[in-house]
């Protein structure tokens, strides 16, 4: 279990180091997850200790949101002052995300239908 956690943290650290070294606008943990994905694809999946450790972390995922919730409570006044721009950004990004997913599905469905013989 310790080795699996160390592996996960090593990929997070590698992602953060790449972000800082290359001045990337992507969060380090996201880069680390992409690196972990490549690692797991090359190895053809996780081994059992990594699978068990990841499962344990996922079972307790709700605990990971406690610091974020605390931060929201700490900055509640600022969030209230900027409620309109935040709401507009959330609604617009949701609509754009749904539209992009819908258009992608539509295009892929048409492409798949064109390939199938009648």
Backbone as ProteinMPNN parsed JSONL, in Angstrom:
{"seq_chain_A": "XXXXXXXXXXXXXXXXXXXXXXXXXXXXXXXXXXXXXXXXXXXXXXXXXXXXXXXXXXXXXXXXXXXXXXXXXXXXXXXXXXXXXXXXXXXXXXXXXXXXXXXXXXXXXXXXXXXXXX", "coords_chain_A": {"N_chain_A": [[0.822, -1.189, 0.0], [1.923, 1.266, 0.787], [3.886, 1.573, -1.157], [2.278, 1.856, -3.425], [0.889, 4.228, -2.878], [3.08, 5.913, -2.796], [3.851, 5.725, -5.46], [1.646, 6.955, -6.749], [1.868, 9.545, -5.653], [4.377, 10.202, -6.637], [3.894, 10.442, -9.377], [2.179, 12.629, -9.292], [3.943, 14.557, -8.299], [5.811, 14.576, -10.395], [4.217, 15.59, -12.435], [3.674, 18.144, -11.416], [6.264, 19.17, -11.345], [6.868, 19.198, -14.085], [4.964, 21.062, -14.909], [5.853, 23.419, -13.664], [8.479, 23.628, -14.683], [8.077, 23.818, -17.452], [6.346, 25.894, -17.644], [3.535, 25.516, -17.904], [-0.006, 25.963, -18.472], [-1.635, 24.169, -17.191], [-2.897, 22.33, -14.408], [-0.605, 20.722, -12.171], [-1.284, 18.158, -10.949], [-3.089, 17.193, -12.873], [-1.486, 16.828, -15.112], [0.158, 14.909, -13.996], [-1.711, 12.821, -13.698], [-2.178, 12.244, -16.384], [0.347, 11.311, -17.11], [0.423, 9.066, -15.444], [-1.636, 7.603, -16.607], [-0.467, 6.997, -19.117], [1.648, 5.417, -18.211], [0.215, 3.275, -17.072], [-1.087, 2.274, -19.334], [1.077, 1.395, -20.851], [2.011, -0.602, -19.148], [-0.11, -2.282, -19.27], [-2.294, -2.068, -17.493], [-3.112, -1.681, -13.939], [-1.266, -3.063, -11.146], [-2.143, -5.379, -8.492], [-1.75, -4.244, -5.793], [-1.781, -1.452, -6.368], [-4.309, -1.211, -7.487], [-5.94, -1.882, -5.269], [-5.228, 0.162, -3.483], [-6.008, 2.477, -4.894], [-8.731, 1.936, -5.028], [-9.39, 2.085, -2.303], [-8.848, 4.802, -1.82], [-10.787, 5.954, -3.505], [-13.122, 5.086, -2.24], [-13.133, 6.705, -0.026], [-13.417, 9.226, -1.014], [-15.063, 11.415, -0.516], [-14.009, 12.649, 1.727], [-11.943, 14.105, 0.681], [-13.045, 16.439, -0.166], [-13.42, 18.099, 1.963], [-11.361, 20.074, 2.621], [-11.767, 21.83, 0.413], [-14.403, 22.635, 0.828], [-14.087, 23.993, 3.237], [-12.505, 26.1, 2.349], [-14.344, 27.403, 0.695], [-16.172, 28.296, 2.609], [-14.518, 30.031, 3.985], [-14.1, 32.054, 2.149], [-16.633, 33.059, 1.64], [-17.823, 35.604, 1.618], [-16.516, 36.929, -0.476], [-17.29, 35.289, -2.588], [-20.025, 35.827, -2.556], [-19.997, 38.526, -3.301], [-19.172, 38.313, -5.923], [-21.095, 36.822, -7.209], [-22.775, 36.995, -9.498], [-20.983, 37.052, -11.867], [-19.794, 34.532, -11.455], [-21.984, 32.796, -11.572], [-22.865, 33.253, -14.214], [-20.605, 32.339, -15.617], [-20.583, 29.619, -14.839], [-23.083, 28.701, -15.842], [-22.809, 29.288, -18.588], [-20.526, 27.738, -19.271], [-21.508, 25.198, -18.739], [-23.622, 24.985, -20.602], [-22.153, 25.273, -22.995], [-20.497, 23.005, -22.783], [-22.403, 20.917, -22.81], [-23.468, 21.389, -25.37], [-21.219, 20.941, -26.98], [-20.744, 18.229, -26.43], [-23.151, 17.115, -27.367], [-23.089, 17.844, -30.125], [-20.782, 16.486, -30.898], [-21.568, 13.814, -30.445], [-23.669, 13.693, -32.293], [-22.298, 14.083, -34.762], [-20.565, 11.846, -34.723], [-22.449, 9.767, -34.703], [-23.676, 10.128, -37.177], [-21.463, 9.634, -38.825], [-20.955, 6.958, -38.188], [-23.336, 5.777, -39.068], [-23.126, 6.249, -41.79], [-21.057, 4.566, -42.496], [-22.03, 1.983, -42.151], [-23.353, -0.659, -44.09], [-26.415, -0.658, -45.927]], "CA_chain_A": [[0.0, 0.0, 0.0], [2.807, 2.428, 0.85], [4.524, 1.702, -2.471], [1.277, 2.348, -4.367], [0.682, 5.652, -2.575], [4.304, 6.601, -3.233], [3.783, 5.807, -6.924], [0.674, 7.993, -7.092], [2.439, 10.847, -5.303], [5.502, 10.459, -7.543], [3.344, 10.96, -10.627], [1.694, 13.981, -9.028], [5.127, 15.399, -8.207], [6.36, 14.705, -11.746], [3.338, 16.515, -13.151], [3.904, 19.501, -10.898], [7.593, 19.592, -11.791], [6.753, 19.54, -15.508], [4.198, 22.302, -15.027], [6.708, 24.537, -13.272], [9.631, 23.719, -15.583], [7.668, 24.199, -18.808], [5.402, 27.015, -17.515], [2.284, 25.083, -18.524], [-1.197, 26.492, -17.8], [-2.429, 23.03, -16.722], [-2.48, 21.953, -13.055], [0.351, 19.629, -12.069], [-1.915, 16.854, -10.756], [-3.699, 16.734, -14.132], [-0.366, 16.312, -15.908], [0.545, 13.667, -13.342], [-2.68, 11.779, -14.047], [-1.924, 11.853, -17.771], [1.552, 10.474, -17.076], [0.028, 7.794, -14.839], [-2.39, 6.883, -17.628], [0.493, 6.447, -20.078], [2.352, 4.351, -17.495], [-0.665, 2.116, -16.932], [-1.323, 1.703, -20.662], [2.295, 0.663, -21.212], [2.064, -1.806, -18.298], [-1.361, -3.018, -19.507], [-3.158, -2.027, -16.328], [-2.465, -1.593, -12.629], [-1.09, -4.303, -10.393], [-3.152, -5.512, -7.437], [-1.632, -3.239, -4.711], [-2.226, -0.139, -6.857], [-5.768, -1.312, -7.642], [-6.541, -1.828, -3.933], [-4.999, 1.494, -2.91], [-6.885, 3.412, -5.605], [-10.096, 1.657, -4.576], [-9.537, 2.659, -0.963], [-8.935, 6.263, -1.946], [-12.079, 6.295, -4.089], [-14.174, 4.868, -1.243], [-13.092, 7.823, 0.922], [-13.264, 10.437, -1.818], [-15.797, 12.541, 0.073], [-13.122, 13.341, 2.668], [-11.062, 15.003, -0.068], [-13.734, 17.696, -0.425], [-13.486, 18.896, 3.188], [-10.581, 21.32, 2.489], [-12.405, 22.734, -0.544], [-15.567, 23.21, 1.508], [-13.571, 24.961, 4.198], [-12.095, 27.274, 1.575], [-15.552, 28.11, 0.265], [-16.704, 28.998, 3.775], [-13.585, 31.096, 4.325], [-14.242, 33.129, 1.164], [-18.059, 33.197, 1.328], [-18.112, 37.006, 1.307], [-16.026, 37.219, -1.832], [-18.165, 34.579, -3.517], [-21.294, 36.57, -2.618], [-19.764, 39.751, -4.068], [-18.97, 37.976, -7.34], [-22.048, 35.751, -7.514], [-23.269, 37.095, -10.878], [-20.025, 36.517, -12.845], [-19.596, 33.103, -11.232], [-23.172, 32.114, -12.094], [-22.82, 33.333, -15.68], [-19.547, 31.442, -16.085], [-21.027, 28.236, -14.645], [-24.164, 28.378, -16.778], [-22.266, 29.298, -19.954], [-19.653, 26.591, -19.489], [-22.356, 24.005, -18.778], [-24.309, 24.974, -21.902], [-21.154, 24.982, -24.03], [-20.088, 21.61, -22.639], [-23.486, 20.073, -23.315], [-23.555, 21.564, -26.821], [-20.079, 20.253, -27.589], [-20.98, 16.782, -26.328], [-24.244, 16.78, -28.282], [-22.62, 17.926, -31.515], [-19.842, 15.384, -31.123], [-22.372, 12.595, -30.574], [-24.393, 13.771, -33.569], [-21.354, 13.845, -35.855], [-20.104, 10.456, -34.678], [-23.567, 8.913, -35.086], [-23.816, 10.236, -38.639], [-20.316, 8.955, -39.428], [-21.149, 5.521, -37.998], [-24.429, 5.365, -39.944], [-22.644, 6.287, -43.177], [-20.161, 3.427, -42.708], [-22.768, 0.716, -42.161], [-24.099, -0.91, -45.325], [-27.877, -0.742, -45.716]], "C_chain_A": [[0.869, 1.257, 0.0], [3.474, 2.656, -0.512], [3.542, 2.261, -3.495], [0.998, 3.832, -4.138], [1.899, 6.458, -3.021], [4.316, 6.747, -4.75], [2.822, 6.905, -7.369], [1.226, 9.39, -6.806], [3.621, 11.201, -6.202], [4.997, 10.994, -8.875], [2.778, 12.362, -10.447], [2.865, 14.957, -8.957], [5.75, 15.627, -9.583], [5.518, 15.679, -12.573], [3.538, 17.952, -12.713], [5.254, 20.035, -11.342], [7.575, 19.976, -13.273], [6.01, 20.86, -15.697], [5.065, 23.512, -14.723], [7.843, 24.718, -14.281], [9.245, 24.232, -16.963], [6.674, 25.358, -18.824], [4.076, 26.696, -18.195], [1.083, 25.635, -17.761], [-2.125, 25.4, -17.273], [-1.97, 22.667, -15.31], [-1.568, 20.727, -13.058], [-0.281, 18.27, -11.837], [-2.587, 16.311, -12.019], [-2.621, 16.161, -15.047], [0.109, 14.984, -15.323], [-0.413, 12.527, -13.655], [-2.492, 11.306, -15.484], [-0.682, 10.968, -17.855], [1.25, 9.093, -16.491], [-0.765, 6.957, -15.835], [-1.457, 6.232, -18.645], [1.235, 5.269, -19.451], [1.491, 3.089, -17.406], [-0.991, 1.474, -18.279], [-0.12, 0.876, -21.094], [2.38, -0.642, -20.422], [0.846, -2.698, -18.455], [-2.197, -3.153, -18.237], [-2.393, -1.988, -15.014], [-2.252, -2.98, -12.017], [-2.067, -4.285, -9.208], [-2.974, -4.504, -6.29], [-2.098, -1.845, -5.146], [-3.743, -0.127, -7.005], [-6.46, -1.194, -6.275], [-6.386, -0.448, -3.303], [-5.901, 2.527, -3.574], [-8.337, 3.191, -5.2], [-10.361, 2.221, -3.188], [-9.643, 4.171, -0.985], [-10.284, 6.692, -2.518], [-13.232, 6.097, -3.108], [-14.244, 6.024, -0.243], [-12.952, 9.167, 0.208], [-13.971, 11.642, -1.202], [-14.942, 13.308, 1.07], [-12.216, 14.342, 1.964], [-11.718, 16.365, -0.309], [-13.828, 18.582, 0.812], [-12.62, 20.154, 3.079], [-11.202, 22.318, 1.516], [-13.622, 23.402, 0.084], [-15.169, 24.242, 2.534], [-13.15, 26.239, 3.503], [-13.28, 28.086, 1.099], [-16.126, 28.898, 1.434], [-15.815, 30.181, 4.165], [-13.771, 32.306, 3.413], [-15.694, 33.351, 0.755], [-18.413, 34.643, 0.959], [-17.68, 37.375, -0.097], [-16.889, 36.525, -2.881], [-19.507, 35.292, -3.657], [-21.137, 37.842, -3.437], [-19.665, 39.475, -5.566], [-19.902, 36.87, -7.802], [-22.515, 35.809, -8.972], [-22.246, 36.587, -11.893], [-19.79, 35.011, -12.687], [-20.77, 32.318, -11.807], [-23.18, 32.114, -13.615], [-21.773, 32.376, -16.24], [-19.964, 29.98, -15.951], [-22.101, 27.835, -15.644], [-23.629, 28.312, -18.207], [-21.38, 28.093, -20.21], [-20.445, 25.29, -19.519], [-23.059, 23.89, -20.123], [-23.327, 24.647, -23.017], [-20.68, 23.534, -23.967], [-21.14, 20.65, -23.154], [-23.619, 20.181, -24.829], [-22.415, 20.838, -27.522], [-20.265, 18.742, -27.543], [-22.087, 16.346, -27.287], [-23.823, 16.809, -29.737], [-21.643, 16.803, -31.844], [-20.588, 14.069, -31.304], [-23.113, 12.568, -31.907], [-23.464, 13.467, -34.747], [-20.864, 12.403, -35.885], [-21.204, 9.482, -35.076], [-23.771, 8.947, -36.597], [-22.685, 9.509, -39.342], [-20.479, 7.442, -39.341], [-22.257, 5.003, -38.921], [-24.008, 5.339, -41.404], [-21.738, 5.098, -43.487], [-20.9, 2.114, -42.83], [-23.48, 0.526, -43.489], [-25.585, -1.094, -45.025], [-28.41, -2.11, -45.971]], "O_chain_A": [[0.573, 2.212, -0.718], [3.607, 3.794, -0.961], [3.932, 3.059, -4.348], [0.884, 4.601, -5.092], [1.761, 7.555, -3.56], [4.745, 7.777, -5.271], [3.142, 7.692, -8.259], [1.071, 10.305, -7.616], [3.843, 12.375, -6.496], [5.602, 11.902, -9.446], [2.882, 13.194, -11.348], [2.787, 16.061, -9.496], [6.17, 16.739, -9.902], [6.058, 16.495, -13.32], [3.567, 18.866, -13.537], [5.381, 21.212, -11.679], [8.194, 20.964, -13.669], [6.38, 21.675, -16.542], [5.018, 24.513, -15.438], [8.134, 25.843, -14.689], [9.994, 24.992, -17.578], [6.209, 25.762, -19.89], [3.554, 27.501, -18.966], [1.136, 25.765, -16.539], [-3.278, 25.677, -16.944], [-0.77, 22.693, -15.036], [-1.749, 19.81, -13.859], [0.138, 17.297, -12.466], [-2.647, 15.097, -12.213], [-2.824, 15.126, -15.681], [0.425, 14.05, -16.06], [0.018, 11.392, -13.855], [-2.627, 10.117, -15.776], [-0.67, 9.983, -18.594], [1.754, 8.08, -16.976], [-0.591, 5.74, -15.902], [-1.628, 5.065, -18.997], [1.425, 4.239, -20.097], [1.973, 1.979, -17.634], [-1.154, 0.256, -18.356], [-0.276, -0.216, -21.64], [2.778, -1.672, -20.967], [0.775, -3.762, -17.839], [-2.737, -4.22, -17.946], [-1.186, -2.228, -14.975], [-2.964, -3.934, -12.331], [-2.735, -3.28, -8.964], [-3.974, -3.943, -5.841], [-2.739, -1.137, -4.369], [-4.39, 0.869, -6.68], [-7.456, -0.482, -6.146], [-7.311, 0.052, -2.662], [-6.493, 3.362, -2.891], [-9.091, 4.151, -5.044], [-11.432, 2.77, -2.929], [-10.44, 4.755, -0.25], [-10.862, 7.681, -2.067], [-14.207, 6.848, -3.134], [-15.305, 6.289, 0.324], [-12.426, 10.127, 0.773], [-13.511, 12.773, -1.357], [-15.136, 14.512, 1.241], [-11.77, 15.315, 2.572], [-11.03, 17.337, -0.622], [-14.279, 19.722, 0.707], [-13.105, 21.233, 3.42], [-11.168, 23.523, 1.764], [-13.847, 24.597, -0.107], [-15.842, 25.262, 2.686], [-13.403, 27.336, 4.001], [-13.235, 29.316, 1.096], [-16.527, 30.05, 1.265], [-16.31, 31.211, 4.622], [-13.62, 33.447, 3.849], [-15.958, 33.788, -0.365], [-19.231, 34.865, 0.065], [-18.406, 38.058, -0.819], [-17.184, 37.095, -3.931], [-20.065, 35.356, -4.752], [-22.041, 38.206, -4.19], [-20.037, 40.319, -6.381], [-19.554, 36.075, -8.675], [-22.637, 34.767, -9.615], [-22.602, 35.752, -12.724], [-19.609, 34.302, -13.677], [-20.573, 31.29, -12.456], [-23.468, 31.092, -14.238], [-22.025, 31.682, -17.226], [-19.721, 29.185, -16.858], [-22.038, 26.752, -16.227], [-23.956, 27.388, -18.952], [-21.474, 27.482, -21.275], [-20.086, 24.37, -20.253], [-23.087, 22.813, -20.719], [-23.63, 23.834, -23.891], [-20.483, 22.905, -25.006], [-20.823, 19.685, -23.849], [-23.858, 19.178, -25.502], [-22.627, 20.19, -28.548], [-19.972, 18.052, -28.519], [-21.963, 15.314, -27.946], [-24.157, 15.904, -30.501], [-21.676, 16.241, -32.938], [-20.277, 13.296, -32.21], [-23.173, 11.532, -32.569], [-23.812, 12.679, -35.626], [-20.761, 11.805, -36.955], [-20.926, 8.471, -35.721], [-24.012, 7.912, -37.219], [-22.913, 8.836, -40.347], [-20.182, 6.724, -40.296], [-22.134, 3.919, -39.491], [-24.48, 4.5, -42.172], [-21.664, 4.669, -44.638], [-20.448, 1.216, -43.54], [-24.142, 1.445, -43.972], [-25.952, -1.63, -43.979], [-29.612, -2.339, -45.836]]}, "name": "protein", "num_of_chains": 1, "seq": "XXXXXXXXXXXXXXXXXXXXXXXXXXXXXXXXXXXXXXXXXXXXXXXXXXXXXXXXXXXXXXXXXXXXXXXXXXXXXXXXXXXXXXXXXXXXXXXXXXXXXXXXXXXXXXXXXXXXXX"}
